[in-house]
Amino acid sequence: MELDDRSMRMGSILEAEVAIAPRVIGWINGDPHRYLGDSLFQVEMPSESLEQVVLPSEMLERVLALVEHFDRYREQRARLGLDEVIAYGRAVALLEYGPPGTGKTLLARALAHHTGRPLVSLRASALKGAGWIHDEVEELEGLFREAQLQNGIVFIDECDRFCHEESEYLPHILVEMEKTDTIILMATNRPYKLAPALDRRFTLKIPFALPTARERLRIWEIHLQKIPLGKEVDLEYLADTYPLAGGDIK
């Protein structure tokens, strides 16, 4: 809650006007996991499962090894005294990169569901820049703080839009990544746009590619598994004939 300047000049605290953030109103209304209002981020508990993710098994295993054992990793850092020696860089940051519609957002949502953690997502399209930079930097700080408070996962889609070399947001993003103690997922279709300073912050980079015919068949089956199909529907033909991304199939 905030007291504005006019309220602070009142003779009594009882006369002060209190501005309650939309996030707090959400909690009062019994909706602790999703709120937008005028915020740049939202919190939710996704329902997508890892069974919906089409990714090479060895890569998925590496991702799960990092995410599933994150709490254990933090415990060991504290037990060994590493937090006292190196007080920054405690996050596990993953970069997802590849063409649109290949499952980057789906993986983030499925990992949140799999681990039972809320997904705290930045609404990149809402960033205005220019004269709004001060207010939006505070929102970025709130994004990471919220994820830490709720033991959640930070998800930043289209990160190339504000993590390039000339971005006013980049220094603040780097600082928050160093300070936070959370799991961070960033996604981009254009990894070549990212600033080099961001590169060393990533624990693992996850490449996404257009699915093969066999993977497309699996995607068709996943989306249609509960839907009655006519006898003339040939999923193998669809998978072999149309080289679509998973998002297009959906």
Secondary structure, 3 states (H helix, E strand, C coil): CEECHHHHCCCCHHHCCEECCHHHHHHHCCCCCCCCCCCCEEEECCCCCHHHCCCCHHHHHHHHHHHHCHHHHHHHHHHHCHHHHCCCCCCEEEEEECCCCCCHHHHHHHHHHHHCCCEEEECHHHCCCHHHHHHHHHHHHHHHHHHHHCCCEEEECCHHHCCCCCCCCHHHHHHHHHHCCCEEEEEECCHHHCCHHHHCCCCEEEECCCCCHHHHHHHHHHHHCCCCCCCCCCHHHHHHHCCCCHHHHC
